[in-house]
Structure formats: structure tokens, C-alpha cells
Amino acid sequence: MNKLTVYPANMDQETAIRMFLDALHVSYKANEIDADETNHHSASAIISAHLDKTEEQEINKEGMKLYLDDIEDN
């Protein structure tokens, strides 16, 4: 059996997940997460969204190539 870890973004999501698990008679354990862990998940979502956008730009030939030789040392 696998262990699942979920990170609801707000209290509405947390409530819905708890209700769903209760309806299925699935046992779960809730733990408080600290601010650092919350920030980590928020940062991960932002980075993921940025990477998705970058990939889309590459596919649509909207990106810009930058070569290290073009960058001047200060």
C-alpha cells in the first residue's frame, strides 16, 4: 500500500479532501506544516509554472537564445 501526501492550497480544499476521505472510510493523519514548508511548496508551484511557460515559448518559437559569449563581464 502507498502513502499519499497532499498539500491543499486553502481551508476549502482541506475540508473537501477530509470529507472525501471520510466518505470512503479512508484513515488519515493531519499534521500542521510550518511556514518554511508552505513557502517551499509555493515556490515549487511558481517554478513549475515558469518552466511550463518557457517550454511553451520554445515550442512556439517565442523564446530568445542567449549565448554566454554575448554576456560581458563587469
C-alpha positions as CSV (number, residue, x, y, z in Angstrom):
1,M,0.0,0.0,0.0
2,N,1.2,3.5,-0.8
3,K,1.3,6.6,1.4
4,L,-0.1,9.7,-0.2
5,T,0.8,13.2,0.8
6,V,-1.4,16.1,-0.3
7,Y,-1.0,19.9,0.2
8,P,-4.3,21.7,0.0
9,A,-3.9,25.3,-1.0
10,N,-6.6,26.6,1.3
11,M,-9.1,25.5,4.0
12,D,-11.8,24.8,1.4
13,Q,-9.6,22.3,-0.3
14,E,-8.6,20.7,3.0
15,T,-12.2,20.4,4.1
16,A,-13.2,18.8,0.8
17,I,-10.3,16.3,1.0
18,R,-11.2,15.4,4.5
19,M,-14.9,14.9,3.6
20,F,-13.9,12.7,0.6
21,L,-11.6,10.6,2.7
22,D,-14.2,10.3,5.4
23,A,-16.9,9.2,2.9
24,L,-14.5,6.5,1.6
25,H,-13.7,5.4,5.2
26,V,-10.0,6.1,4.5
27,S,-8.0,6.8,7.6
28,Y,-5.6,9.7,7.5
29,K,-3.4,11.7,9.8
30,A,-3.3,15.5,9.7
31,N,-0.1,17.3,10.5
32,E,0.5,21.1,10.8
33,I,3.1,22.3,8.3
34,D,5.4,25.1,9.1
35,A,5.9,28.3,7.2
36,D,9.1,27.1,5.6
37,E,7.4,24.0,4.1
38,T,4.5,26.1,2.9
39,N,6.9,28.5,1.2
40,H,8.7,25.6,-0.4
41,H,5.5,24.3,-2.0
42,S,4.5,27.8,-3.2
43,A,8.0,28.3,-4.7
44,S,7.8,24.9,-6.4
45,A,4.5,25.8,-8.0
46,I,5.9,29.1,-9.2
47,I,9.0,27.4,-10.7
48,S,6.8,24.7,-12.3
49,A,4.6,27.3,-13.9
50,H,7.6,29.2,-15.2
51,L,9.1,26.1,-16.7
52,D,5.8,25.2,-18.4
53,K,5.6,28.7,-19.8
54,T,9.3,28.5,-21.0
55,E,8.6,25.2,-22.7
56,E,5.5,26.6,-24.4
57,Q,7.5,29.5,-25.7
58,E,10.2,27.2,-27.0
59,I,7.6,25.1,-28.9
60,N,6.0,28.3,-30.3
61,K,9.5,29.7,-31.2
62,E,8.8,32.7,-29.0
63,G,11.9,32.2,-26.8
64,M,15.1,34.1,-27.0
65,K,18.5,32.4,-27.2
66,L,21.3,34.0,-25.2
67,Y,24.8,32.8,-25.6
68,L,27.5,33.2,-22.9
69,D,29.8,35.0,-25.3
70,D,27.1,37.7,-25.6
71,I,27.3,38.5,-21.9
72,E,30.0,41.0,-20.9
73,D,32.0,40.6,-17.7
74,N,31.5,43.5,-15.3
